[in-house]
Amino acid sequence: MKFGVYIHIPYCIQRCHYCDFTTFEQHSIMPPEEYLQLLLTEISLRSTKISPQKLTSIYFGGGTPSLFPVNYIQKIINKLDACGLSLTPSTEVTIEINPTTIDKSKVDQYLEMGINRFSVGAQSFSDRLLKICGREHNAKQTIDTLNLLAEKHTNFSLDLLYGLPEQNLAQLKLDVRTALQFHPQHVSAYCLTIPKAHPMNEGRPSEKSQLKMLDTITEELERYGLHQYEISNFSRPGYESQHNLLYWQDGAYWGLGLSAHSSFPFLYSGLRFWNPKDFSQYKNQVLSTSSNSLYPHESLPSSQFEKLQPWEALTDFCHISLRLNSGLAKDALRYRFGDSVFELVKEKFYPLQTQELVVENPHHWYLSEKGRKLSNKVFFTTTFLKEDFPH
């Protein structure tokens, strides 16, 4: 079974204007050493029933994990290993880094402890756009970071944002071409997603322009050899994010830390659970875990886990699979849900195929180019209710 671990590090130098993750300015919350102890305790008390396990991936996300003391990252990896959640030579270990919090010494220490993938929050190479977003770094700092990672021949990904206020196609194309000068193995391109009333909606490109921006990003990256394997992600062959593939291929992952989410498809028809966003609640729940013979969710209140109904699990399976360019694997569908559900899904896809939104080959169903642009229609059709489900 593929199994990954996500560790949430909520510390930031400053919060970006568009951020909706559970993050805090570093001096406004509990000291890092106290948070580390909670993470180590959570691993110790809640890992028994899910170990031993050889990990597919470990992902340090945030927030800004590169703000966290380097030796604390090492202690977390060591604790996972001591509790039977062990690394293998093929385990992908990713850390998100911010250009203002990284230097040569830190990169060397990360590499020495087994981190083998870096995710750089570049967002843009325009200082003007970075300022609009509330990013604390500038373009030169990003370039210095990418030069450092390239010189050390590391495996790194970088994030780019599009659909920003005052952003135009020429600036976006320059961002992509600048990024490619550093020979990244992976690029994630995200459209700015914010509520309608958010002040950053002022001056944004139209929806039509945003689609054109994604087309431009795709063309530029594909030309360079970075192939789109998911709606927002591009990589060289063999450098796809193994951790994110767990999300999209119905794998199991355990989220540690404040607000972290988990998914165990091997329990019930599927199980989701999550930690609270509030520090006091998180601390109290971790410290009050009395038994280490339970699955992690069994020490949480019922409001923090959800046992999926079969039709909910099927809906999730279809939607996340269709985000991948490879699409929904027929064998995986049949193995997970059985023949009668397979026939139900096949029936749902038929009208989508006649509308040229979905393409079928012997092994998969996947979105056409038209289907990607009208993916909401596909997802609506592949949303299943109790009455749809075979009895």
C-alpha positions in Angstrom: 0.0 0.0 0.0 1.2 3.5 -0.8 1.3 5.7 2.3 2.5 9.2 2.8 2.9 11.6 5.7 2.2 15.3 5.6 3.6 17.6 8.4 2.1 21.1 8.7 4.5 23.8 9.8 2.3 26.9 10.3 5.0 29.6 10.8 5.5 32.4 8.3 7.5 35.7 8.3 4.2 37.4 7.1 0.9 36.2 5.8 0.4 36.6 2.0 -2.7 38.6 1.1 -4.4 35.7 -0.7 -3.5 32.9 1.8 -6.3 30.7 3.2 -4.1 28.1 4.8 -3.7 27.8 8.6 -0.6 30.0 9.0 0.6 32.6 11.5 3.3 35.1 11.7 6.1 33.4 13.6 6.2 35.5 16.7 2.4 35.4 17.3 2.1 31.8 18.2 3.7 29.1 20.4 7.5 28.8 20.2 8.7 26.3 17.6 10.2 24.0 20.3 6.7 23.6 21.9 5.2 22.8 18.5 7.9 20.3 17.8 7.1 18.4 21.0 3.4 18.3 20.1 4.3 16.8 16.7 6.6 14.2 18.2 4.0 13.3 20.8 1.3 13.0 18.1 3.5 10.6 16.1 4.3 8.5 19.2 0.8 8.1 20.4 -1.2 7.8 17.2 1.1 5.7 14.9 0.8 2.2 16.4 -2.0 0.8 14.2 -0.5 2.3 11.0 3.0 1.0 11.4 5.2 -0.6 10.4 4.9 1.2 7.1 7.5 1.9 4.4 6.7 5.5 3.3 6.1 6.6 -0.2 6.5 10.2 0.7 7.0 12.7 3.5 6.0 16.3 2.8 6.8 19.3 5.0 4.3 22.0 4.1 3.0 25.2 5.6 3.4 28.0 6.2 7.1 28.1 5.7 8.8 24.9 6.8 12.2 26.4 6.1 11.6 28.8 9.0 11.5 25.8 11.4 15.0 25.0 12.8 16.7 22.4 10.6 17.5 20.0 13.5 13.7 20.0 14.3 13.0 18.7 10.8 15.6 15.9 11.4 13.9 15.0 14.8 10.6 14.6 13.1 12.0 12.3 10.4 13.9 10.3 13.2 10.7 10.0 15.2 8.7 8.7 12.3 11.4 6.1 11.7 11.5 5.1 15.3 7.8 4.5 15.3 8.0 2.2 12.3 7.2 4.8 9.5 10.4 4.4 7.7 12.1 5.8 4.7 13.4 3.7 1.8 15.8 4.7 -0.9 12.8 5.6 -3.1 10.9 7.6 -0.5 10.3 11.2 -1.8 11.0 13.7 1.0 9.9 17.3 0.1 10.2 20.5 2.0 8.6 23.8 1.0 11.1 26.7 1.1 10.8 30.4 0.9 13.6 32.4 -0.8 14.1 34.6 2.2 14.7 31.6 4.6 17.3 29.5 2.7 21.0 29.5 2.3 23.8 27.1 1.2 24.4 25.8 4.7 20.7 25.0 5.2 20.4 23.2 1.8 23.4 21.1 2.7 21.9 20.1 6.0 18.6 19.2 4.3 20.3 17.1 1.8 22.4 15.3 4.4 19.3 14.3 6.4 17.6 12.8 3.4 15.4 15.6 2.0 15.5 14.9 -1.8 13.0 17.4 -3.2 12.5 21.2 -2.7 9.4 23.1 -3.5 10.1 26.8 -4.0 7.3 29.4 -3.5 8.4 31.7 -6.4 4.9 32.8 -7.5 6.3 35.5 -9.9 9.5 37.1 -11.0 7.9 40.6 -11.0 8.6 42.6 -7.8 5.5 44.6 -8.5 3.3 41.5 -8.6 5.0 40.0 -5.5 4.2 43.2 -3.6 0.6 43.0 -4.7 0.4 39.5 -3.3 2.0 40.5 0.0 5.0 38.2 -0.5 8.0 39.2 1.6 10.6 38.0 -0.9 11.7 39.7 -4.1 12.7 38.4 -7.6 16.4 38.5 -6.9 16.1 36.4 -3.8 14.1 33.8 -5.8 16.8 33.8 -8.5 19.5 33.4 -5.9 17.7 30.4 -4.4 17.1 28.7 -7.7 20.8 29.2 -8.7 21.8 27.6 -5.4 19.5 24.6 -6.0 20.5 24.2 -9.6 24.3 24.4 -8.7 23.8 21.5 -6.3 21.8 19.5 -8.9 18.9 19.1 -6.6 15.4 17.9 -7.5 13.3 21.0 -7.2 9.8 22.3 -8.1 8.6 25.9 -8.2 5.2 27.5 -7.9 3.9 30.1 -10.2 0.6 32.1 -9.8 -1.5 33.4 -12.6 -4.8 35.4 -12.7 -3.2 38.1 -10.5 -4.3 41.7 -10.4 -2.6 43.8 -13.1 -0.9 40.6 -14.5 -0.8 40.4 -18.3 0.1 37.6 -20.8 3.5 39.1 -21.6 4.5 39.3 -17.9 3.3 35.7 -17.4 5.3 34.4 -20.3 8.4 36.2 -19.0 7.8 34.5 -15.6 7.6 31.1 -17.2 10.7 31.6 -19.4 12.7 33.0 -16.4 11.7 29.9 -14.4 12.9 27.6 -17.2 16.4 29.1 -17.2 17.0 27.2 -13.9 16.0 23.8 -15.4 13.4 22.8 -12.8 12.2 19.2 -12.9 8.7 20.3 -11.9 6.4 23.4 -12.0 3.1 24.0 -10.4 1.0 26.7 -11.9 -2.0 27.8 -9.8 -4.7 30.3 -10.7 -5.3 32.8 -7.9 -8.4 31.6 -6.0 -10.0 34.0 -3.6 -13.5 34.9 -2.4 -15.5 37.3 -4.6 -15.4 40.1 -2.0 -11.6 39.9 -1.6 -9.8 43.2 -2.5 -7.4 41.4 -4.7 -10.2 40.7 -7.2 -9.9 44.3 -8.3 -8.0 44.5 -11.6 -7.8 40.8 -12.2 -7.8 39.4 -15.8 -11.1 38.2 -17.1 -12.0 34.5 -16.9 -11.3 34.2 -20.6 -7.9 35.7 -20.1 -7.1 33.4 -17.3 -7.9 30.4 -19.5 -5.5 31.9 -22.1 -2.9 32.2 -19.4 -3.1 28.5 -18.6 -2.9 27.7 -22.3 0.3 29.8 -22.5 1.8 28.2 -19.5 1.1 24.8 -20.8 2.5 25.6 -24.3 5.7 27.1 -22.8 6.3 24.2 -20.4 5.5 21.4 -22.8 7.8 22.9 -25.4 10.6 22.7 -22.8 9.8 19.1 -21.9 7.7 19.6 -18.8 4.6 17.7 -19.5 1.2 18.4 -17.9 0.3 15.4 -15.7 -2.4 17.1 -13.6 -4.5 20.2 -14.1 -2.0 22.5 -12.3 1.2 20.4 -12.4 3.9 19.8 -15.0 7.1 17.7 -14.8 9.8 15.9 -16.6 9.1 12.2 -17.0 9.8 10.5 -13.6 9.7 13.7 -11.6 6.0 13.8 -10.8 5.2 14.7 -7.2 4.8 11.3 -5.6 3.1 12.9 -2.6 0.5 14.7 -4.6 -0.1 11.6 -6.7 -1.2 9.9 -3.4 -4.0 12.4 -3.3 -5.0 11.9 -6.9 -4.6 8.1 -7.0 -6.7 7.3 -3.9 -3.6 6.7 -1.8 -3.4 6.9 2.0 -1.8 9.8 3.7 -1.6 10.9 7.4 -1.5 14.6 8.2 0.4 15.7 11.3 0.1 19.1 13.0 -2.3 22.0 13.2 -5.2 21.7 10.8 -3.6 18.8 8.9 -6.0 16.5 6.9 -5.7 12.8 6.4 -7.3 10.1 4.2 -7.4 6.4 4.9 -9.2 4.8 1.9 -8.4 1.3 3.4 -10.8 1.9 6.4 -14.6 1.6 5.9 -15.6 2.8 2.4 -13.0 5.5 3.0 -12.1 7.7 6.0 -11.2 11.4 6.2 -10.1 13.1 9.5 -8.5 16.3 10.4 -6.8 18.2 13.3 -8.3 21.4 14.6 -7.1 24.9 13.4 -6.9 26.3 16.9 -3.6 25.8 18.8 -5.2 25.2 22.2 -7.6 22.6 20.8 -4.8 20.8 18.9 -2.5 20.9 22.0 -5.2 19.5 24.3 -6.2 16.8 21.9 -2.7 15.6 21.4 -1.8 15.6 25.1 -5.1 13.9 26.0 -4.5 10.9 23.7 -4.5 8.2 26.3 -4.0 5.0 24.2 -1.5 4.3 21.5 -3.4 1.2 20.3 -5.9 3.2 18.2 -6.1 4.5 14.7 -5.4 8.2 14.7 -9.0 9.3 14.2 -10.2 7.2 17.2 -8.7 9.7 19.6 -10.5 12.6 17.9 -14.1 13.9 18.5 -16.6 12.7 16.0 -16.8 16.2 14.5 -13.2 15.7 13.2 -13.7 12.6 11.1 -16.0 11.3 8.4 -16.6 7.8 7.4 -17.5 7.9 3.8 -20.6 6.3 2.3 -19.8 4.2 -0.8 -21.3 6.8 -3.2 -19.3 9.6 -1.5 -16.1 7.5 -1.9 -16.9 6.8 -5.5 -17.5 10.5 -6.2 -14.1 11.4 -4.6 -12.4 8.6 -6.6 -13.8 9.9 -9.9 -13.1 13.6 -9.3 -9.5 13.2 -8.1 -8.6 10.7 -10.8 -9.9 13.0 -13.5 -7.6 15.8 -12.4 -4.8 13.6 -13.8 -4.0 13.7 -17.5 -3.9 9.9 -17.4 -7.4 9.9 -16.0 -9.4 7.3 -14.2 -7.9 3.8 -14.3 -10.5 1.2 -15.1 -8.7 -1.6 -13.2 -8.4 0.5 -10.1 -12.1 1.4 -10.3 -13.1 -2.2 -10.7 -10.7 -3.4 -7.9 -11.9 -0.8 -5.4 -15.7 -0.8 -6.1 -16.6 -4.0 -8.0 -18.2 -4.8 -11.3 -21.7 -3.3 -10.8 -20.2 0.1 -9.8 -17.8 -0.2 -12.8 -20.8 -0.5 -15.1 -22.5 2.5 -13.4 -19.5 4.7 -14.0 -19.2 3.5 -17.6 -22.9 4.5 -18.1 -22.2 8.0 -16.7 -19.3 8.5 -19.0 -21.1 7.6 -22.2 -22.9 10.9 -22.7 -19.7 12.8 -21.7 -17.9 10.9 -24.4 -20.5 11.8 -27.0 -20.1 15.5 -26.0 -16.3 15.1 -26.5 -15.7 16.0 -22.9 -14.2 12.6 -21.9 -12.0 10.3 -24.0 -11.8 6.5 -23.4 -8.9 4.1 -24.2 -8.6 0.5 -23.2 -7.3 1.3 -19.7 -8.6 4.8 -18.7 -11.2 7.5 -19.1 -9.7 11.0 -19.2 -10.7 14.6 -19.8 -10.3 15.9 -23.4 -9.0 19.5 -23.8 -12.6 20.6 -24.1 -13.4 18.6 -21.0 -10.7 20.4 -19.0 -12.2 23.7 -19.7 -15.7 22.4 -18.8 -14.5 20.2 -16.0 -17.3 21.4 -13.7 -19.8 19.8 -16.0 -17.9 16.5 -15.9 -17.6 16.6 -12.1 -21.3 17.3 -11.8 -22.2 14.3 -13.9 -19.8 12.1 -11.9 -21.2 13.1 -8.5 -23.1 10.1 -7.2 -26.0 10.0 -4.7 -27.3 7.2 -2.6 -30.1 6.4 -5.1 -27.6 6.0 -7.9 -25.8 3.3 -6.1 -26.4 -0.4 -6.8 -28.0 -2.2 -3.8 
